[in-house]
Amino acid sequence: MNILLATPEAVPFAKTGGLADVCGALPVELARLGHRVSLIMPAYRKARYSGIPHEPLDIHFIVPIGSKMVSGRLLRSRIPGTDVDVYLVDQDQYFDRDQLYGVNGEDYVDNCERFVFFARAVLESVRLLDLNVDVLHANDWQTGLIPAYLKIEYARAPRYEQIACLLTLHNMAYQGRFWHWDMLLTGLDWKYFNWRQMEYHGKLNLLKTGIIYADTINTVSPRYAQEIQSAPLGCGLEGVLQHRRDAMYGILNGIDPDEWNPATDPELAANYDEQTVLEGKPVCKRALQQEFGLPEEPDVPLLGFIGRLAEQKGIDLVAEVAQRWVQSHEAQWVLLGTGNPKYERLFRALADRFPRKVAARLEFSNPLAHRIEAGADMFLMPSRYEPCGLNQLYSLRYGTVPVVRATGGLADTITGVPEGAADPGEANGFVFSEYSPLALDETLGRACEAYHNRPFWRKLIATGMGQDWSWARSAAEYVNLYETTMERTRQTVGV
């Protein structure tokens, strides 16, 4: 199978979130399964100066953007350590900027124009690179016009008529909504600007456009695929998603088992696996306590949080519970992340007032994230919504018990210990449903009580560490979905 994956970002070239992790890892696993995979993304300044070698190709193109013609060229690189080609769409006016989508919390005003150009460049690249594409895998609103162009402008073009198109929705909160006059930039007829196709409450909506025109759609967990078909997680597009529910699928993201492996992780004070976790993890905990200036207390539960300090991640619940617990419970809290200044100030103040119980690093550090995953006893993810989530999967791999809210991928991956259970059974964490500080408080209390029951806790850890959440599993599901997508396309074109 020949697969072209179009994405606005991918590690290790450029990243703002989990989308980049998916698009950097999935092509590698697909290639290992024997498929021919290429990736195409913008040649951002960060991508060109990422330290990964790239070369200019003698391939230039000109595409229409509204009433003007804009030129670009292609660069070629590879995902390091693989044979997966990466094509970078080079156009300095659009992509030679400090950040990917905006600065100082404000989107670039020409984001619609930038990604109209990218969508057109992707489709022109199929011809110019002589790619025999079976499946074009688009990702998020930045690629939402690709399915539309395929169906409207390229439907009868040689080489394009058999291309099947899958659109992956990584987070419904980001939709690419623009004022209606940006419709002119797309070059598509105004007749498509209607409530059934590209229009949303008077605006051009690129994610909606992709949902309407893609052959199949998927999200990054089965639970999230169901949740977004109703409010509030559909973010206004729940009706559109219900309309396309027969073409909707959910596939959990995976993790890189080489990068996230406590047996080989170079960031850890001690390496360990399922057999040696009881010896290695206490060493990592002690080292983490030292690094954060916390007392080295092996029997006090150490609670970790890594992520954006935003209410989507449940930081409001964590903040309220932590403020109570520092005065009433023997537990240590370690937090890593940045975000809402209100919560940055709050946790900085808590760490100053209770330095023996709270430590906060208001930054992002990948090495430190690894050490927290290894050194913490529990990992908190009380998210308001979570399309998939990766940190709970890292935690399972590192023998750190997740405490999560039952939403999206968290509900799909974490099986909660039943209340009052004398044995964890098949559970691998602790789960609550109601989005409230009380629910988190009670569940965290149960987890801390279980922590002191050593046989119980050891079984929880063993269950989590024994599960397979690798990309190999996820990639096999994507292959099945690609085949389904190709079959839908054949039915549509009458082949």
C-alpha positions as CSV (number, residue, x, y, z in Angstrom):
1,M,0.0,0.0,0.0
2,N,1.3,3.5,-0.9
3,I,0.4,6.0,1.8
4,L,1.0,9.8,1.9
5,L,0.6,11.3,5.3
6,A,-0.1,15.1,5.2
7,T,0.3,16.9,8.5
8,P,1.0,20.4,9.8
9,E,3.6,19.1,12.2
10,A,5.7,16.0,13.0
11,V,8.5,15.1,15.4
12,P,11.4,15.6,15.2
13,F,10.9,18.4,12.7
14,A,8.4,20.7,14.4
15,K,5.9,20.2,17.2
16,T,3.3,22.0,19.3
17,G,1.4,19.0,20.6
18,G,0.5,15.4,20.4
19,L,-0.4,15.6,16.7
20,A,3.3,15.8,16.0
21,D,4.1,12.7,18.0
22,V,1.5,10.7,16.1
23,C,2.7,11.9,12.7
24,G,6.3,11.2,13.5
25,A,5.7,7.7,14.9
26,L,2.9,6.2,12.7
27,P,4.8,6.4,9.4
28,V,7.7,4.5,10.9
29,E,5.5,1.6,12.1
30,L,3.6,1.5,8.8
31,A,6.9,1.2,7.0
32,R,7.9,-1.7,9.3
33,L,4.8,-3.4,8.3
34,G,6.0,-3.3,4.7
35,H,4.0,-0.3,3.3
36,R,5.5,2.5,1.3
37,V,5.0,5.7,3.3
38,S,5.9,9.3,2.7
39,L,5.2,12.3,4.9
40,I,4.6,15.9,3.7
41,M,4.5,19.0,5.9
42,P,5.4,22.7,5.8
43,A,9.1,23.7,5.8
44,Y,8.8,25.9,8.9
45,R,11.9,27.6,10.1
46,K,11.9,25.2,13.0
47,A,11.8,22.3,10.6
48,R,14.6,23.6,8.4
49,Y,16.8,24.4,11.4
50,S,15.9,21.2,13.4
51,G,19.4,19.8,12.7
52,I,18.0,17.0,10.5
53,P,19.6,17.0,7.1
54,H,17.5,18.0,4.1
55,E,18.1,18.7,0.4
56,P,16.3,20.9,-2.1
57,L,14.7,19.1,-5.0
58,D,14.5,20.5,-8.4
59,I,10.8,20.6,-8.1
60,H,9.0,24.0,-8.2
61,F,5.3,24.7,-8.5
62,I,2.8,27.6,-8.8
63,V,-0.7,27.4,-7.3
64,P,-3.6,29.8,-7.2
65,I,-4.4,31.5,-3.9
66,G,-7.4,33.7,-4.5
67,S,-6.6,36.0,-7.4
68,K,-2.9,35.6,-7.3
69,M,-0.4,32.8,-8.1
70,V,2.1,31.7,-5.5
71,S,5.2,29.7,-6.1
72,G,6.9,27.1,-3.8
73,R,9.4,24.3,-3.9
74,L,10.0,21.0,-2.3
75,L,12.7,19.9,0.1
76,R,13.4,16.3,1.0
77,S,14.5,14.8,4.3
78,R,13.9,11.5,6.2
79,I,12.7,10.6,9.6
80,P,16.0,9.9,11.3
81,G,17.0,6.2,11.4
82,T,14.4,5.2,8.8
83,D,13.8,5.2,5.1
84,V,10.6,7.2,5.4
85,D,10.8,10.2,3.1
86,V,9.7,13.6,4.4
87,Y,8.8,16.3,1.9
88,L,8.9,19.8,3.2
89,V,6.8,22.5,1.4
90,D,9.1,25.5,1.2
91,Q,7.6,29.0,0.9
92,D,9.3,31.6,3.1
93,Q,6.5,34.1,3.0
94,Y,4.2,31.6,4.7
95,F,6.5,29.4,6.7
96,D,9.7,31.2,7.6
97,R,8.4,32.4,10.9
98,D,9.3,32.1,14.6
99,Q,6.3,29.8,15.4
100,L,4.1,27.5,13.6
101,Y,0.6,29.1,14.0
102,G,1.0,32.3,15.9
103,V,2.9,34.4,18.5
104,N,2.1,35.7,21.9
105,G,-1.2,33.7,22.1
106,E,-2.5,35.2,18.8
107,D,-2.9,33.3,15.6
108,Y,-1.3,34.6,12.5
109,V,-3.9,36.6,10.6
110,D,-3.1,34.8,7.3
111,N,-3.4,31.2,8.7
112,C,-6.2,30.5,6.2
113,E,-4.1,31.6,3.3
114,R,-1.0,29.6,4.6
115,F,-2.9,26.3,4.8
116,V,-4.8,26.9,1.5
117,F,-1.4,27.0,0.0
118,F,-0.2,23.9,1.9
119,A,-3.3,21.9,0.8
120,R,-2.8,22.8,-2.8
121,A,1.0,22.1,-2.6
122,V,0.3,18.6,-1.2
123,L,-1.9,17.7,-4.1
124,E,0.4,19.1,-6.7
125,S,3.3,17.2,-5.1
126,V,1.5,13.9,-5.8
127,R,1.9,14.6,-9.5
128,L,5.3,16.3,-9.4
129,L,6.9,13.6,-7.2
130,D,5.3,10.9,-9.4
131,L,3.7,9.3,-6.3
132,N,1.3,6.4,-6.8
133,V,-0.8,7.2,-3.7
134,D,-3.5,4.7,-2.5
135,V,-4.3,6.6,0.7
136,L,-3.8,10.2,1.5
137,H,-4.0,10.6,5.3
138,A,-4.8,14.1,6.3
139,N,-4.6,15.5,9.9
140,D,-6.6,18.2,11.6
141,W,-8.0,21.5,10.2
142,Q,-4.8,22.6,8.5
143,T,-5.3,19.8,6.0
144,G,-9.1,20.0,5.8
145,L,-9.1,21.4,2.3
146,I,-7.3,18.4,0.9
147,P,-10.3,16.1,0.8
148,A,-12.4,18.9,-0.7
149,Y,-9.9,19.6,-3.5
150,L,-9.6,15.9,-4.2
151,K,-13.4,15.5,-4.6
152,I,-14.0,18.8,-6.4
153,E,-11.0,19.7,-8.5
154,Y,-9.1,16.5,-8.9
155,A,-12.0,14.0,-9.1
156,R,-11.3,13.1,-12.8
157,A,-7.6,13.9,-13.0
158,P,-5.4,11.0,-13.9
159,R,-3.5,9.6,-10.9
160,Y,-6.0,11.2,-8.5
161,E,-9.3,9.6,-9.1
162,Q,-8.5,6.5,-7.1
163,I,-6.9,8.2,-4.1
164,A,-8.7,7.4,-0.9
165,C,-8.7,10.1,1.8
166,L,-8.8,9.6,5.6
167,L,-9.0,12.6,7.9
168,T,-7.8,12.2,11.5
169,L,-9.3,14.5,14.1
170,H,-6.8,15.0,16.9
171,N,-8.7,17.7,18.9
172,M,-12.1,19.1,18.0
173,A,-11.5,22.3,19.8
174,Y,-9.3,23.5,16.9
175,Q,-11.3,23.9,13.7
176,G,-9.7,26.5,11.5
177,R,-12.6,29.0,11.5
178,F,-12.2,32.1,9.3
179,W,-14.3,35.0,8.0
180,H,-16.4,34.2,5.0
181,W,-14.4,36.3,2.5
182,D,-11.5,33.8,3.0
183,M,-13.6,31.5,0.9
184,L,-12.1,33.5,-2.1
185,L,-8.6,32.2,-1.1
186,T,-9.7,28.6,-1.6
187,G,-10.5,29.1,-5.3
188,L,-13.6,27.0,-4.8
189,D,-17.0,28.1,-6.0
190,W,-19.2,30.0,-3.6
191,K,-21.9,27.3,-4.0
192,Y,-19.9,25.2,-1.6
193,F,-20.2,27.9,1.1
194,N,-23.3,26.5,2.6
195,W,-24.3,24.9,5.9
196,R,-24.0,21.4,4.5
197,Q,-20.4,21.7,3.3
198,M,-18.0,24.5,4.2
199,E,-19.9,27.1,6.1
200,Y,-20.4,27.2,9.9
201,H,-22.4,30.1,11.4
202,G,-21.4,32.5,8.7
203,K,-17.7,31.5,8.8
204,L,-15.5,29.3,6.7
205,N,-14.7,26.1,8.7
206,L,-11.8,24.0,7.4
207,L,-12.2,21.1,9.8
208,K,-15.9,20.8,8.9
209,T,-14.9,20.9,5.2
210,G,-12.5,18.0,5.8
211,I,-15.1,16.0,7.7
212,I,-17.7,16.4,4.9
213,Y,-15.4,15.5,2.0
214,A,-13.1,12.8,3.5
215,D,-13.9,9.2,2.6
216,T,-13.5,8.2,6.2
217,I,-12.8,10.0,9.5
218,N,-11.2,8.8,12.6
219,T,-10.3,10.1,16.1
220,V,-7.5,9.1,18.4
221,S,-9.6,6.9,20.6
222,P,-12.9,5.0,20.3
223,R,-14.5,6.8,23.3
224,Y,-13.6,10.2,21.8
225,A,-15.2,9.2,18.5
226,Q,-18.5,8.7,20.4
227,E,-18.1,11.8,22.7
228,I,-17.7,14.3,19.8
229,Q,-21.0,13.3,18.3
230,S,-22.8,15.2,21.1
231,A,-22.3,18.5,22.9
232,P,-20.1,19.8,24.4
233,L,-17.2,17.8,23.0
234,G,-18.4,18.1,19.4
235,C,-17.5,21.8,19.8
236,G,-20.5,22.8,17.6
237,L,-19.9,20.1,14.9
238,E,-21.7,17.3,16.6
239,G,-24.5,17.4,14.0
240,V,-22.0,17.1,11.2
241,L,-20.3,14.2,12.9
242,Q,-23.6,12.4,13.5
243,H,-24.3,12.8,9.9
244,R,-21.0,11.0,9.0
245,R,-21.1,8.5,11.9
246,D,-21.1,5.5,9.4
247,A,-17.7,6.7,8.2
248,M,-16.3,7.4,11.8
249,Y,-13.7,5.3,13.6
250,G,-11.6,5.5,16.7
251,I,-8.0,4.3,16.9
252,L,-5.9,4.8,20.0
253,N,-2.6,6.4,19.7
254,G,0.5,4.4,20.6
255,I,3.7,5.2,22.3
256,D,7.3,4.8,21.2
257,P,8.5,1.7,23.2
258,D,12.1,2.6,22.5
259,E,11.9,6.2,23.8
260,W,9.7,5.4,26.7
261,N,11.3,2.3,28.2
262,P,12.4,2.3,31.8
263,A,14.9,-0.5,31.1
264,T,17.0,1.6,28.8
265,D,16.0,5.2,29.5
266,P,19.2,7.2,29.8
267,E,17.5,9.9,31.9
268,L,16.8,7.6,34.9
269,A,18.9,7.2,38.1
270,A,18.2,3.4,37.8
271,N,16.9,1.4,34.9
272,Y,14.3,-1.3,35.6
273,D,11.8,-3.6,33.9
274,E,8.8,-5.6,35.1
275,Q,11.0,-8.0,37.0
276,T,13.2,-5.3,38.7
277,V,10.7,-2.5,39.2
278,L,10.5,-3.0,42.9
279,E,14.3,-2.4,43.1
280,G,14.7,0.3,40.5
281,K,11.7,2.5,41.0
282,P,12.5,3.5,44.6
283,V,16.0,4.6,43.4
284,C,14.2,6.8,40.8
285,K,11.8,8.2,43.4
286,R,14.7,9.1,45.7
287,A,16.5,10.8,42.9
288,L,13.4,12.8,41.9
289,Q,12.9,13.9,45.5
290,Q,16.5,15.1,45.6
291,E,16.1,16.9,42.3
292,F,13.0,18.8,43.5
293,G,14.3,19.4,47.0
294,L,11.7,17.3,48.7
295,P,12.4,15.1,51.8
296,E,13.5,11.6,50.8
297,E,10.6,9.8,52.3
298,P,10.1,6.4,50.6
299,D,6.8,5.6,52.2
300,V,5.0,8.9,51.4
301,P,3.1,8.7,48.1
302,L,4.6,11.0,45.4
303,L,2.0,12.4,43.0
304,G,3.1,13.6,39.5
305,F,1.5,16.0,37.0
306,I,2.9,16.9,33.6
307,G,1.1,19.0,31.1
308,R,-0.5,22.3,30.2
309,L,-1.8,24.2,33.1
310,A,-5.2,24.5,31.5
311,E,-8.7,23.5,32.6
312,Q,-8.9,21.0,29.8
313,K,-6.2,19.0,31.7
314,G,-8.1,19.3,35.0
315,I,-5.6,21.6,36.6
316,D,-8.4,23.4,38.4
317,L,-9.3,20.2,40.2
318,V,-5.7,19.4,41.0
319,A,-5.2,22.9,42.4
320,E,-8.2,22.7,44.7
321,V,-7.4,19.3,46.0
322,A,-3.7,20.1,46.4
323,Q,-4.5,23.2,48.5
324,R,-6.5,21.0,50.9
325,W,-4.1,18.1,51.0
326,V,-1.0,20.0,51.8
327,Q,-2.6,20.7,55.2
328,S,-4.3,17.4,55.9
329,H,-2.5,14.5,54.0
330,E,1.0,13.0,53.9
331,A,1.7,13.2,50.2
332,Q,4.2,14.9,47.9
333,W,3.2,16.8,44.8
334,V,5.5,17.3,41.7
335,L,4.3,19.4,38.9
336,L,5.8,20.2,35.5
337,G,4.3,22.4,32.9
338,T,3.3,25.9,31.9
339,G,0.0,27.6,31.0
340,N,-2.6,29.7,32.6
341,P,-0.8,32.4,34.7
342,K,-3.3,32.0,37.5
343,Y,-2.3,28.4,38.0
344,E,1.4,29.1,37.6
345,R,1.1,31.7,40.4
346,L,-0.9,29.3,42.6
347,F,1.5,26.4,42.4
348,R,4.5,28.6,42.8
349,A,3.0,30.0,46.0
350,L,2.1,26.5,47.2
351,A,5.7,25.3,46.6
352,D,7.0,28.4,48.5
353,R,4.7,27.8,51.5
354,F,4.9,24.0,51.6
355,P,8.4,23.1,50.3
356,R,8.4,19.7,52.0
357,K,5.2,18.7,50.1
358,V,5.0,20.6,46.8
359,A,7.5,21.2,44.1
360,A,6.8,22.9,40.8
361,R,8.8,23.5,37.6
362,L,7.0,26.0,35.4
363,E,8.6,24.9,32.2
364,F,8.7,22.0,29.8
365,S,11.6,19.6,29.9
366,N,11.4,16.2,28.1
367,P,14.2,14.7,30.2
368,L,12.5,15.8,33.4
369,A,9.2,14.4,32.2
370,H,10.9,11.0,31.9
371,R,12.3,11.3,35.4
372,I,8.9,12.2,36.8
373,E,7.2,9.3,35.1
374,A,9.8,7.0,36.7
375,G,10.0,8.6,40.1
376,A,6.3,9.3,40.9
377,D,4.1,6.7,42.5
378,M,0.9,8.0,40.8
379,F,0.2,10.2,37.8
380,L,-2.7,12.6,37.8
381,M,-4.8,13.1,34.6
382,P,-8.2,14.4,35.8
383,S,-8.9,15.9,32.3
384,R,-12.1,17.6,31.4
385,Y,-11.7,16.0,28.0
386,E,-8.8,14.0,26.5
387,P,-9.0,12.8,22.9
388,C,-6.4,10.1,23.6
389,G,-3.7,11.1,26.1
390,L,-0.2,9.7,26.2
391,N,1.1,10.3,29.7
392,Q,-1.2,7.7,31.2
393,L,0.4,5.2,28.8
394,Y,3.9,6.3,29.7
395,S,2.9,5.9,33.3
396,L,1.8,2.4,32.8
397,R,5.0,1.5,31.1
398,Y,7.0,3.1,34.0
399,G,5.1,1.4,36.8
400,T,3.4,4.6,37.8
401,V,-0.3,4.2,38.6
402,P,-2.6,6.6,36.7
403,V,-5.4,8.4,38.5
404,V,-7.7,9.7,35.7
405,R,-11.2,10.9,34.8
406,A,-13.2,8.6,32.6
407,T,-13.1,10.6,29.3
408,G,-11.8,10.0,25.8
409,G,-8.7,7.9,25.6
410,L,-8.3,7.8,29.4
411,A,-11.5,5.8,29.6
412,D,-10.3,3.5,26.8
413,T,-6.9,2.7,28.4
414,I,-7.4,2.8,32.2
415,T,-9.5,0.2,34.0
416,G,-10.3,1.5,37.5
417,V,-10.0,-0.4,40.7
418,P,-13.6,-1.0,42.0
419,E,-14.4,0.7,45.2
420,G,-13.8,-1.5,48.2
421,A,-12.0,-4.1,46.2
422,A,-9.7,-6.4,48.1
423,D,-7.9,-7.3,44.9
424,P,-7.3,-5.0,41.8
425,G,-8.2,-7.8,39.4
426,E,-7.6,-6.6,35.9
427,A,-7.4,-2.9,37.0
428,N,-4.4,-0.8,36.0
429,G,-5.3,2.5,37.7
430,F,-8.0,4.6,39.5
431,V,-10.9,6.2,37.6
432,F,-13.6,8.7,38.5
433,S,-16.4,10.1,36.3
434,E,-17.8,13.3,37.8
435,Y,-15.8,16.4,37.0
436,S,-15.5,17.8,40.5
437,P,-12.8,18.4,43.1
438,L,-14.7,16.0,45.5
439,A,-14.5,13.1,43.0
440,L,-10.8,13.6,42.5
441,D,-10.3,14.0,46.2
442,E,-12.1,10.7,47.0
443,T,-10.4,8.8,44.2
444,L,-7.0,10.0,45.2
445,G,-7.7,9.0,48.8
446,R,-8.5,5.5,47.6
447,A,-5.4,5.4,45.6
448,C,-3.2,6.5,48.5
449,E,-4.8,3.9,50.8
450,A,-4.1,1.2,48.2
451,Y,-0.5,2.5,47.9
452,H,0.2,1.3,51.5
453,N,-1.1,-2.2,50.7
454,R,2.1,-3.5,49.1
455,P,0.8,-6.7,47.5
456,F,-2.2,-4.9,46.1
457,W,0.0,-2.1,44.7
458,R,2.5,-4.5,43.2
459,K,-0.3,-6.3,41.3
460,L,-1.5,-2.9,39.9
461,I,2.0,-2.1,38.7
462,A,2.5,-5.5,37.1
463,T,-0.8,-5.3,35.2
464,G,0.1,-1.9,33.8
465,M,3.6,-2.7,32.8
466,G,2.5,-5.9,31.1
467,Q,0.2,-4.2,28.6
468,D,1.1,-3.3,25.1
469,W,0.3,0.3,24.1
470,S,3.0,0.5,21.3
471,W,2.5,2.0,17.9
472,A,2.8,-1.5,16.4
473,R,-0.7,-2.2,17.7
474,S,-2.1,1.1,16.5
475,A,-0.4,0.9,13.1
476,A,-2.1,-2.5,12.4
477,E,-5.5,-0.9,13.1
478,Y,-4.6,2.0,10.7
479,V,-3.8,-0.5,8.0
480,N,-7.3,-2.0,8.4
481,L,-8.8,1.5,8.3
482,Y,-6.9,2.4,5.1
483,E,-8.3,-0.7,3.5
484,T,-11.8,0.3,4.5
485,T,-11.2,3.8,3.2
486,M,-10.0,2.4,-0.2
487,E,-13.0,0.2,-0.4
488,R,-15.4,3.2,0.3
489,T,-13.6,5.2,-2.4
490,R,-13.9,2.3,-5.0
491,Q,-17.7,2.2,-4.2
492,T,-18.0,6.0,-4.6
493,V,-16.2,6.1,-8.0
494,G,-17.9,2.9,-9.2
495,V,-14.9,0.7,-9.6
